[in-house]
């Protein structure tokens, strides 16, 4: 079998392939599963995200469940189950990839590219945010005592955001992001005033 064709078929089933639209679609091995991945009628974004993630999880581990909620600024999906924590991957890389795929699927649907998508698997993001908050609080005390700024290693926008939010109301220190792209990092400085 041609692995590229199989991958193209798989990606097309997920709704993210750049395959020529004039070609007749190839039948999916499981028509019921295919229907959850490529809905015939437009759906609200929450339902579309839930259908995509459910279809993906069925292929990975059928015992995993997904719950999607909508907050003010994003769709938030929580994947749970006995083996959910393993799915997050090393340093959350698999989780990040699933989040990118989920956003891509929604963005390809007309008018949905402005939605933010946040995915958590087995509480990974929640634990990571709590650890970053504790780090920010410890560094804030250190910076306030020493009077010297502390520069952190480059981190993702979502990680920087957690630290900014944690320190936003701190009367002794302030945080700012510097740098570009993957080298963007955060500095915690004493608040002068």
C-alpha positions, -999 to +999 in steps of 0.1 A: +000+000+000+011+036-006+016+052+028+013+087+013-022+079+000-032+065+033-020+096+051-037+118+026-070+099+031-066+101+069-060+139+068-089+143+044-111+124+069-100+148+096-109+178+073-074+192+070-061+178+037-051+200+008-062+173-016-078+184-049-114+191-042-124+180-078-114+144-070-142+122-058-137+114-021-125+079-013-148+060+010-137+059+047-132+025+063-158+034+089-186+055+076-200+063+111-166+076+122-162+095+090-195+113+096-182+125+130-151+140+113-167+156+083-202+169+091-225+173+062-241+204+076-225+234+093-224+232+130-217+256+158-180+257+166-184+238+199-202+209+183-177+208+154-147+208+178-163+180+199-170+159+168-134+163+156-118+155+189-142+125+194-133+111+160-096+116+167-098+100+201-117+069+188-086+062+166-062+067+195-079+053+225-117+046+225-118+048+263-110+086+263-138+111+266-139+147+256-160+176+269-160+210+251-172+242+267-172+278+254-157+306+275-157+343+267-126+341+244-121+305+235-134+269+231-120+247+258-118+210+255-110+186+283-099+151+274-102+126+303-099+089+308-076+063+325-048+068+300-053+105+292-022+117+309+000+096+285-016+113+255-002+147+265+032+135+254+066+145+264+066+182+276+030+184+263+041+182+226+013+158+216-012+180+234+001+210+215-002+191+182-037+181+189-045+217+198-031+230+165-050+203+145-082+213+164-077+250+156-069+242+120-101+222+115-122+250+129-103+277+109-110+258+077-147+261+084-160+295+071-159+323+098-143+302+125-106+313+122-110+339+149-118+313+176-091+304+201-089+267+210-075+254+243-072+216+249-062+200+282-055+163+285-057+146+319-053+180+336-018+186+321-023+223+313-040+229+346-010+214+365+014+233+342-004+266+349-003+260+387+034+253+386+041+285+365+020+305+390+040+292+419+073+299+400+061+335+393+052+341+429+086+327+441+105+349+416+084+379+425+096+376+461+132+372+450+130+402+426+113+424+452+140+415+478+170+418+455+158+448+435+172+430+404+153+419+373+150+381+366+149+369+330+133+335+323+140+311+295+120+314+262+085+301+266+052+298+247+027+326+247+003+307+269+030+301+295+040+338+295+003+347+298+000+326+330+029+345+346+017+379+334-018+372+349-002+359+382+019+390+386-006+416+372-018+428+406+015+424+424+025+457+440+062+449+441+070+436+406+059+437+370+064+414+340+071+421+304+078+400+273+108+406+251+123+390+221+108+376+189+093+343+178+106+312+196+131+333+215+104+354+232+108+354+269+096+371+300+114+394+324+102+401+360+113+436+372+109+455+404+079+479+401+092+515+406+069+540+419 
